[in-house]
């Protein structure tokens, strides 16, 4: 048996301190680690050595490449990946990728503890996961393994993880699995996925998401019997909802939406997760700004609430009128690089590096560059303030640190409107005695990425 934890610790020692195993699945294990630069906790997912064949590694590289292009608040991003970590006396390489560590618990943990969820939090989770899936589908990627284990709950948010088995569905994309080898969890897989179909589309994720919502409300996955149509329990769903005070009409409409999402034939389901969500919103009356099962309010209290709504609406309109220019994604603010080197002699590099990339962007003519004045580490609040002050919808932020006799530069492109990282560039290294050697490479990579993000 290969000691995967020890192999990780040795293979990733220069950049990561691998602490302990925090999760295990059918094909992979997850480890908690600490990244040195930038300093943060991460989760490293490692495919089991038994499946790390040459064919699997080739497929893994393609899948990760597809996934790494996704950047959305409800999708756990991939920070780094590799397929050739050396393991003495082991396989040719371990496939792994690095993700941010999400504080909280999985939806599976929540369901193991509470069995079911009330309708409101269940819908909140469903809508947030659907937002991430909709974004992925718009970029030609389906998840194919939507299940409670892959939905992480942190604070008041839900994010979907493990797009590692996702495949491109755009025309001409390579098939990542062989015929007859469905990838996913059977309890949440669509009938066509169970049958090993190669013609999967976003409707297979609609099916899986409907399974998850059904389980959140009823307490177990539907497990539809494909031959007899048994397994769904409309009565059980209605009983659960009515016990929460949901009206009979609303319970019926929610059930109709879920069961359409669980239709055995893809043609009978919703065409997209957006349509599924829209039907659920209609069912609970969110288009009217009020949930149907909220008790009636007294006349006096209603007048107070109406006055409060008018007050806050007026305040919102005032804010909208005075908030300044709209953020333009083609307007780019470049900040001074954050100095993580601990070497006072390298302190001027922050402003010099910012000048490097600014000159490259200006020369490309693809975007408008504005002075940022911001320096050091940018948290989401600082990004928002910078964007509001400059009108820039895109922020370029970087950092640099020493590693041995070299200086390594990192660069990230931030969507200021969403507060998310759109792209993390591959680090560029140079000799500590001649850091300017990295200038040309850094500028070239940035301008190339910007050209793809903002085509003329």
Secondary structure, DSSP 8 states (H G I E B T S, - for coil): ---HHHHHHHHTTTTEEEEEEEEE-SSEEEEEEEETTTTEEEEEEEE-GGG--HHHHHHHHHHHHHHTT---TTB--EEEEEEEE--TTS-S-EEEEEEE---SEEHHHHHHHHSS--HHHHHHHHHHHHHHHHHHHHTTEE-S--SGGGEEEETTEEEE---TT-EE-STT----S-TT---S-GGG--HHHHTT-S---THHHHHHHHHHHHHHHHSS-----TTT-----HHHHHHHHHHTT--HHHHHHHHHHHHHHT-SSGGGS-SSHHHHHHHHHHHHTGGGTS-TTS----HHHHHHHHHHHHHHHHHHHHHHHHS-S--EEEEEEE---EE-S--GGGTTHHHHHHHHHHHHHHHH-SSEEEE----S---HHHHHHHHHHH-EEEEEEEEEEEETTEEEEEEEEEETTTTEEEEE---EEEEGGGGGGGHHHHHHHHHHHHHHHS--
